[in-house]
Amino acid sequence: MNPTTITLHSQFRIGPVDERVFGGFLEHLGRAVYEGVYEPASPHADADGFRTDVMATLRRLRMTAMRYPGGNFASGYHWEDGVGPRDRRPAVRELAWQSTEPNHFGTDEYIRLCRKMDWTPMLTVNLGTGTPEEARNWVEYCNCPPGTRYASLRAANGHEQPHDVKLWCLGNEMDGQWQIGHVPADQYAIRAQQAAKMMRDTDRSIELVACGSCGTGMATYMEWDRQVLDYLGDLADYVSLHRYVGNRDNDTPNYLAVTNSIDRQIEEMDAVCRFVQAKRRSKKRAYLCFDEWNVWYKNHDANGAGKFAPHLIEEIYNLEDALVVAGFLHSFVRHADVLKIANIAQIVNVIAPVLTEGDKLLVQPIFYPFEMFSRRRAGTALRVALDGPAYDTRSHGTAPYIDASAIHDGKQLHLFLTNRHPGEAADVTARLADGDLVSAASAEILAGPDPKAVNSFAQPDLLQAVPFAEIAFANGQARCQLPPLSFAALTLNLR
């Protein structure tokens, strides 16, 4: 394969990378909460019932904004069921995933977990079966000092100080006909506007995420978002995007090029935000919140049959899935000027980088690209000029074999590189037009010859990130050779 040259300039900036792009998503779905983060009966449980092995592993990802409690679950969830003494909380038949929800884990447990993990709380209100007033009451419970009904209820439950939740989502996937309480865009906009006004009147410091169209294949795509943003006006700080991808046709080169489509989705949604801002002649525009994203296509078992903590949509991830997760993160960095929040869905057991089986824990391949990016997220994203070989795909146009993104952080350059070629190594040279690359502070690589390779409890370390030393420096440039089907993250020192 012909070599690839990457040229950067420290003044060709996209924008600061918002750390909230490295967020997660915890939903009452399957074993994500129970037998995932929360399992009081586990020998790994701490005094609050949280699994210390899960927490220790997730800490490596340095996650930020943690979206909760859903997801589809949110559209049937009444937050008051999940607060107060556990023995008085009702067990309910949950309709989104057809499971039994005991409500042992609720708002206060979630906030306690966020504090332990240094996560930024991000709550999704129920605009399916819930009311705007119920959403407002939740803001009071979380954010107001004692002295009024719901804030005093929080204090009575043992939390005198407010939880101070700043990020709130106005419902979930309300354009989807599968959603409990689904309504057309105009009706959702009215419901969201009513909730947003009361929520912000209760705490003017909160930020609100409007529910956007939940997929590029939806008939509502972009038109829903236009209507909703136009009606909500300056009440919307962000609009949500969702995207799940997979290799359903077993075409690895085409699958790895899905990053082209992710780029396009971000740019199209940003265009809607800009259009609405211009149409309204407003000084404020909505930014983007990619609050559900991941690979998901193998396991669609989503019916809990009335059970507690059933095994639902527990995806097994392979190397090509990990390279696609890296592709999402490349795209997020390349759009740092407009994408401010993102949440990988989800964090444990359910379409997740971490699996539990009894007392055992397994790290899946998709864990590593997230960890490699997150370690190097500080700084300003730079525009990447890439000159190298490309290939034509069945669904996503022409894609370069090397997918790349870069973050400039003072005296260091963080460079992220994916070689999408299934059989050939890639010779890559990177240069900074207004500086010299002189040495590597750190570098890691995830690679393997088989795109279908997976980790298992029998072979937990088959795929993992390992140190990458094959970097040479000359004339202020860095050169490396990436094996086929690999992702590398490099931190390079500047003169």
C-alpha positions in Angstrom: 0.0 0.0 0.0 1.3 3.5 -0.9 2.3 5.6 2.1 0.0 8.2 3.8 1.1 11.7 4.9 -0.7 13.6 7.5 -0.1 17.4 7.7 -1.3 19.5 10.7 -0.9 23.1 11.8 -1.4 24.3 15.4 -3.4 27.3 14.2 -5.8 25.2 12.0 -8.1 24.6 14.9 -11.5 22.9 15.0 -12.2 23.7 18.6 -11.6 22.6 22.2 -12.5 19.0 22.8 -15.3 18.9 25.4 -14.5 16.2 28.0 -18.2 15.4 28.2 -17.8 13.7 24.8 -16.4 10.8 26.8 -19.6 10.1 28.6 -21.5 6.9 29.2 -25.1 5.6 29.5 -26.6 3.6 32.3 -30.2 2.3 31.7 -32.5 0.0 33.7 -32.2 -2.6 30.9 -31.2 -6.2 31.4 -28.2 -6.5 33.7 -26.8 -3.0 33.3 -27.8 -1.8 36.8 -28.5 -5.0 38.7 -25.6 -7.5 38.4 -23.8 -4.7 36.6 -22.9 -1.6 38.6 -25.1 -2.6 41.6 -25.1 -6.0 43.2 -25.2 -5.9 47.0 -24.9 -9.7 47.3 -21.7 -9.8 45.3 -18.4 -10.4 47.2 -17.1 -7.4 45.2 -19.8 -5.1 46.6 -18.9 -2.1 48.7 -20.9 -0.8 51.6 -23.4 0.9 49.2 -23.9 -2.3 47.1 -21.8 -1.1 44.1 -19.4 -3.6 42.5 -15.9 -2.5 43.1 -14.4 -4.6 40.3 -16.8 -2.9 37.8 -16.0 0.5 39.2 -12.3 0.0 39.1 -12.4 -1.1 35.4 -14.7 1.7 34.4 -12.5 4.2 36.1 -9.9 3.5 33.4 -12.2 5.0 30.8 -12.4 8.3 32.7 -16.0 8.7 31.7 -17.7 12.1 32.3 -21.4 12.7 31.6 -23.4 9.6 32.7 -26.9 9.5 31.2 -29.6 7.8 33.3 -32.2 6.1 33.7 -32.8 5.6 30.0 -33.3 5.1 27.1 -36.7 3.6 26.4 -37.0 2.9 30.1 -37.3 6.6 30.8 -40.6 6.9 29.0 -42.3 4.8 31.6 -40.3 5.7 34.7 -41.7 7.7 37.6 -38.8 8.9 39.6 -40.7 9.0 42.9 -40.9 5.2 42.8 -37.1 5.1 43.2 -36.5 7.3 46.2 -37.1 6.8 50.0 -36.7 3.6 52.1 -36.1 0.6 49.8 -38.7 -1.5 51.6 -41.3 1.0 50.6 -40.4 1.3 47.0 -42.8 -0.5 44.6 -41.8 -3.3 42.3 -43.4 -2.5 38.9 -43.8 -4.2 35.6 -41.6 -2.2 33.2 -43.0 -2.1 29.7 -40.1 -0.9 27.5 -38.0 -4.1 28.1 -40.9 -6.2 29.6 -39.0 -6.7 32.9 -39.7 -6.4 36.6 -38.2 -3.3 38.1 -37.8 -3.4 42.0 -36.6 0.2 42.2 -33.8 -0.6 44.6 -31.5 1.6 42.6 -32.9 5.1 42.0 -32.0 8.8 41.9 -30.0 8.9 45.2 -28.1 5.7 44.5 -27.3 7.0 41.0 -26.0 10.3 42.4 -23.9 8.4 45.0 -22.4 6.3 42.2 -21.7 9.4 40.2 -19.8 10.9 43.1 -17.7 7.8 43.6 -16.8 7.7 39.9 -16.5 11.4 39.3 -19.2 11.3 36.7 -21.3 14.3 35.7 -24.9 13.4 36.4 -27.2 13.6 33.3 -30.9 12.7 33.9 -33.6 11.9 31.3 -37.1 13.0 32.3 -40.2 11.0 31.4 -42.0 12.8 28.6 -43.7 9.5 27.5 -46.1 8.6 30.3 -44.9 11.4 32.6 -45.9 15.1 32.7 -44.0 18.3 32.5 -44.8 18.9 36.1 -43.3 15.6 37.1 -40.1 16.6 35.3 -40.1 19.9 37.2 -40.6 18.2 40.5 -37.5 16.0 39.8 -35.4 19.2 39.2 -36.6 20.5 42.6 -35.8 17.2 44.3 -32.3 17.2 42.9 -31.3 20.8 42.9 -33.1 23.0 45.4 -32.3 23.7 49.0 -34.7 22.1 51.6 -37.8 24.1 52.5 -40.2 23.1 49.7 -42.0 19.8 49.1 -39.6 17.9 46.9 -36.4 19.4 48.1 -37.4 18.6 51.7 -38.2 15.1 50.6 -34.6 14.7 49.4 -33.4 16.0 52.8 -35.7 13.6 54.6 -34.2 10.8 52.5 -30.8 11.6 53.9 -29.4 14.2 51.4 -29.5 17.7 52.9 -27.3 19.2 50.2 -28.7 19.4 46.7 -27.5 16.9 44.1 -26.8 19.8 41.7 -27.7 18.0 38.4 -27.0 20.4 35.5 -27.7 18.2 32.4 -31.3 17.2 31.7 -32.7 15.4 28.6 -36.2 16.2 27.6 -37.4 12.6 26.9 -36.0 9.9 24.8 -36.5 8.9 21.1 -40.0 10.4 21.1 -40.2 10.2 17.3 -39.9 6.3 17.5 -43.3 4.5 17.2 -41.8 1.9 19.6 -41.5 4.5 22.3 -44.0 4.6 25.2 -46.0 7.8 24.8 -44.8 8.4 21.2 -46.2 11.6 19.6 -45.7 13.6 16.4 -43.1 16.3 16.4 -45.5 19.2 17.0 -47.0 17.5 20.1 -43.7 16.5 21.5 -42.5 20.1 21.0 -45.4 21.4 23.1 -44.8 18.9 25.8 -41.0 19.6 25.8 -41.5 23.3 25.9 -43.8 23.1 28.9 -41.4 20.9 30.8 -38.4 23.0 29.8 -39.9 26.2 31.0 -40.9 24.8 34.4 -37.6 23.0 34.8 -35.6 26.1 34.0 -37.9 28.3 36.2 -37.0 25.9 39.0 -33.2 26.1 38.4 -32.0 28.6 35.8 -28.5 27.0 35.8 -29.5 23.7 34.1 -28.8 22.8 30.5 -31.4 21.0 28.4 -31.1 18.5 25.7 -34.0 18.4 23.2 -35.0 14.9 21.9 -33.9 14.7 18.3 -34.7 12.2 15.6 -33.3 8.9 16.7 -31.8 7.7 13.5 -30.7 8.6 10.0 -33.1 6.0 8.5 -36.2 7.5 10.2 -38.8 9.3 8.1 -38.6 12.0 10.8 -34.9 12.6 10.3 -34.0 16.3 10.4 -37.5 17.5 9.8 -38.5 16.4 13.4 -35.4 18.3 14.7 -36.2 21.4 12.7 -39.8 21.5 14.1 -38.7 20.8 17.7 -35.8 23.3 17.7 -37.9 26.0 16.1 -40.7 25.6 18.7 -38.4 25.3 21.7 -36.2 28.3 20.7 -33.7 29.4 23.2 -34.8 26.8 25.7 -32.8 24.1 23.9 -29.1 24.0 24.6 -28.5 20.8 22.7 -30.3 18.4 20.4 -29.7 14.7 20.7 -28.4 12.3 18.1 -28.5 8.5 18.2 -26.7 5.9 16.1 -26.1 2.2 16.3 -24.2 0.5 13.5 -23.2 -3.1 12.6 -21.7 -5.4 10.0 -25.0 -7.1 9.0 -23.7 -8.0 5.5 -20.4 -9.3 6.8 -18.5 -6.8 4.6 -15.6 -5.7 6.8 -14.1 -2.9 4.5 -17.6 -1.4 4.0 -18.3 -1.6 7.8 -15.1 0.1 8.7 -16.0 3.0 6.4 -19.2 3.8 8.4 -17.2 6.7 9.9 -18.1 8.6 6.6 -21.8 8.2 7.5 -21.2 9.3 11.1 -19.4 12.4 9.9 -22.3 13.2 7.6 -24.9 12.7 10.3 -23.1 15.2 12.6 -22.8 17.7 9.8 -26.4 17.4 8.7 -27.7 17.8 12.2 -25.4 20.8 12.8 -26.9 22.3 9.6 -30.4 22.0 11.1 -29.2 23.8 14.2 -27.7 26.6 12.2 -30.7 26.9 10.0 -33.1 27.2 12.9 -30.8 29.8 14.5 -30.8 31.8 11.3 -34.5 31.5 10.8 -35.3 32.7 14.3 -32.6 35.4 14.1 -31.3 34.2 17.4 -28.0 34.8 19.1 -28.2 31.3 20.5 -27.9 28.0 18.7 -28.3 24.5 19.8 -25.2 22.3 19.9 -25.1 18.5 19.4 -25.4 15.8 22.1 -24.7 12.3 20.7 -26.3 10.7 23.8 -26.6 7.1 22.4 -24.0 5.6 20.1 -22.3 2.2 19.7 -22.1 -1.0 17.7 -25.2 -3.1 18.1 -26.5 -5.7 15.6 -25.8 -9.3 16.8 -28.1 -9.7 19.8 -31.6 -8.2 19.7 -33.1 -10.2 22.5 -35.0 -7.3 24.2 -38.0 -9.0 25.9 -37.5 -9.7 29.6 -40.6 -11.8 29.9 -41.4 -10.2 33.3 -38.1 -11.3 34.8 -35.8 -9.3 37.2 -32.4 -8.5 35.6 -32.8 -10.7 32.5 -29.9 -11.2 30.1 -30.9 -8.8 27.3 -28.9 -7.5 24.3 -25.5 -8.6 25.7 -23.4 -8.1 22.6 -20.1 -9.9 22.1 -17.6 -7.5 20.4 -14.8 -8.3 18.1 -11.8 -6.5 16.6 -13.7 -4.9 13.7 -16.3 -3.6 16.2 -13.5 -2.0 18.2 -12.1 -0.2 15.1 -15.6 1.2 14.4 -15.8 2.5 18.0 -12.5 4.2 17.2 -14.2 5.6 14.1 -17.0 7.2 16.2 -14.4 8.8 18.4 -12.4 10.1 15.4 -15.5 11.7 14.1 -16.4 13.3 17.5 -12.9 14.8 17.7 -13.1 16.1 14.1 -16.4 17.9 15.0 -15.3 19.3 18.4 -16.7 22.7 17.4 -20.3 21.4 17.4 -20.4 18.1 19.3 -20.3 18.8 23.0 -21.6 15.7 24.7 -21.6 12.0 23.8 -22.6 8.9 25.7 -21.5 5.4 24.7 -24.5 3.0 25.2 -24.0 1.3 27.5 -21.3 0.8 30.2 -21.7 -2.8 31.6 -23.4 -6.0 30.3 -25.8 -4.4 27.9 -24.1 -3.6 24.6 -21.1 -2.7 26.7 -17.3 -2.6 26.9 -17.5 -4.6 30.2 -19.3 -7.9 30.9 -19.9 -9.7 34.2 -20.5 -13.4 34.8 -21.1 -14.1 38.4 -18.1 -12.8 40.2 -16.0 -12.6 37.1 -15.5 -9.6 34.8 -14.4 -9.4 31.1 -13.1 -6.4 29.2 -14.3 -6.4 25.6 -12.3 -5.1 22.6 -14.3 -1.9 22.3 -13.1 -0.9 25.7 -9.6 -0.1 24.5 -10.2 2.6 21.8 -12.3 4.5 24.3 -9.6 4.2 26.9 -6.8 5.2 24.5 -8.7 8.3 23.3 -9.9 9.3 26.8 -6.4 9.3 28.2 -5.5 11.9 25.5 -8.6 14.0 25.3 -7.3 17.3 26.7 -6.6 20.0 24.1 -7.9 21.5 20.9 -8.9 19.4 17.9 -6.9 20.2 14.7 -7.9 19.8 11.1 -6.2 16.9 9.4 -4.9 17.1 5.9 -4.5 13.5 4.8 -2.8 12.4 1.5 -2.9 8.6 1.0 -4.6 5.7 -0.7 -8.3 5.1 -0.5 -10.9 2.5 -1.4 -14.4 2.5 -2.8 -17.1 1.0 -0.5 -20.6 -0.4 -1.2 -22.5 2.0 1.1 -20.2 4.8 2.2 -18.5 6.2 -0.8 -14.7 6.5 -1.0 -12.8 6.1 2.3 -9.1 6.6 3.0 -7.4 3.5 4.4 -6.1 5.6 7.2 -8.8 7.2 9.5 -7.2 10.0 11.6 -7.9 12.7 14.1 -5.6 14.9 16.2 -5.6 17.0 19.4 -3.0 19.7 20.2 -2.3 20.1 23.9 0.5 22.7 24.5 3.8 20.9 24.0 2.2 17.7 22.9 0.3 16.4 19.9 -2.1 13.5 20.4 -2.5 11.6 17.1 -5.1 8.8 16.5 -4.7 6.5 13.6 -6.8 3.6 12.2 -5.5 1.3 9.4 -8.7 -0.1 7.8 -6.8 -2.2 5.3 -7.6 -5.9 5.9 -4.3 -7.3 4.7 -1.6 -4.6 4.3 0.5 -2.6 6.7 0.3 1.2 6.4 3.3 3.5 6.3 2.2 6.8 7.9 4.2 10.0 8.2 2.9 12.9 10.4 4.2 16.5 10.2 3.3 19.6 12.1 3.8 22.5 9.7 4.7 25.0 12.4 6.6 22.8 14.8 8.8 19.7 15.1 7.8 16.3 16.3 10.7 15.0 18.3 9.8 12.0 20.5 7.0 9.9 21.8 5.7 10.4 25.3 3.5 7.4 25.0 1.9 5.2 22.3 -0.4 2.2 22.3 -1.9 0.0 19.6 -4.8 -2.4 19.3 -4.4 -4.9 16.4 -4.9 -8.4 15.2 -5.1 -10.4 12.0 -8.7 -11.6 12.4 -11.5 -9.0 12.3 -13.8 -11.5 14.1 -11.5 -12.2 17.0 -13.1 -11.7 20.5 -12.1 -11.8 24.1 -13.8 -14.4 26.3 -13.7 -15.5 29.9 -11.5 -18.4 28.7 -9.2 -16.0 26.8 -9.7 -12.6 28.3 -6.6 -10.9 26.9 -6.6 -12.1 23.3 -7.3 -8.5 22.2 -5.9 -5.6 24.2 -4.0 -2.4 23.8 -0.2 -2.8 24.0 2.7 -0.4 23.9 3.7 0.7 20.4 7.3 1.5 19.9 7.6 1.5 16.1 7.8 5.2 15.7 10.8 6.9 14.1 11.6 10.7 14.2 13.6 12.6 11.6 13.5 16.1 10.3 10.7 17.1 12.7 8.4 14.4 11.4 7.1 11.2 12.9 6.8 8.0 11.0 5.3 4.7 11.9 4.0 1.5 10.3 0.6 0.4 11.3 -0.3 -3.3 10.9 -3.6 -4.2 9.1 -6.8 -3.8 11.1 -5.2 -1.7 13.8 -5.9 1.4 15.9 -3.0 3.4 17.4 -3.0 6.4 19.8 0.2 8.4 20.0 1.3 11.2 22.3 4.1 13.0 20.6 6.4 15.7 22.1 6.9 19.0 20.2 10.1 21.0 20.1 
